[in-house]
């Protein structure tokens, strides 16, 4: 049986599983929510899989709220309102730019809201890792390279001090979604030097324990990503985030 979807591993519906193959088949076929899907036998023939494997893949998608099965009427594709949280966040699902923007807004609320707690609990090791991330970002910016990984390390170092598996898992899932478009198709409004300066300012506030300043700076820092992604979504409303992965 195919491996279960894991919200926080970033490996949901990995390439090669039956559920992933069925999803790709659905996308290629241009099926819309509410439409009846082909039978197990038809899908099995198309994908060159056994009927049992196709059934297992469909069951996984049913668990995720992507597909609904009704006896006597086959299976129907569902819209995002029915999707489970793993399906909504899994980077291996095709997400529209608006979906990624929605996730980014939620991430912004979470991170900005938890900044004061993080500032009061972060230890010297966490601050040092934030410094190292800023140093790496500066080096990459000078060479004209993207620094998405170092940016992520900066945020991880700040919030790991809260020791919240759920919070850190959600932030990681949001990052995985955002990574699908950032650095490939997005053209940030702020230049790299300005983004670097934002991180350096947040770090300085954390170092002196100024929670209010760190929170305000973090909120301002998100503005560029939100506006940049909104611009991209308006230009490319049907672009699948998976295509950039």
C-alpha positions, 0 to 999 in steps of 0.5 A: 500500500502507498505511504501515508501522506505526512503533513510535516515531512514535505513528502505528501503524495511523493512521485511514484505513489498510486495517489500521485499518479491518479492526481496527475491523471486528473490534472491532465484530463482537466477534470473540474470539481463536481465532475464524475471521474473515470472508473478504476478499470479505466484509470488502471488501463491508462496508468498501467497499474493493477486495479487494486493499486488504483483502488488504494490510491483512490482510497488515499485521496478519499481520506484527504477529501480530494475525491468522494466515492458513492456506491452506485455513482462512482467517484467525484472530484471535490473542491478545496473546501472539502480537502483535509489540512494535509491536502491543503498544505502538501507541496506536492499538490498543485496549488494556485498562486491564490492558494499559496498567498492564502497560506502565506497570510496565515503564516504571517499571522502566526509568525508575527503573533508568536514573535514576542514569545520567541524573543523571550525564550530564544537562547544563545544558540538560537541567536547564533544560528540567526546570525549565521543565517544573516551572514549566509544571506549577505554572502549569497546576496553579494554573489547575486544568488538567491538565499531562500534556504538561509531565509528559512533557516533564520525563521526556523532558528527564531521559532524553534525556541518555542518548542512547539511541534505544531507551530514549527510543523505548520511553518515548515509546511507553509515554507514548502508551499512558498518554495515552489514559486519563490526564487523561480517565478517571483520577482520581489518588489524589494531588492535583495539588499532591502530584504537582507536589511530587514532580517538584520534589523529583526536580528538586532531587535531579538539580540537586545530583547526588544519584542515589540520592535521585533514584532513590528519588523517581522510584520513589515518584512512579510509585506514584500512577500505578500505583495509580490505573490499577489502581483504574481497571482493576478498575472498567473491565476491558473499557474500550478505551484507544482510546476516550479518545484 
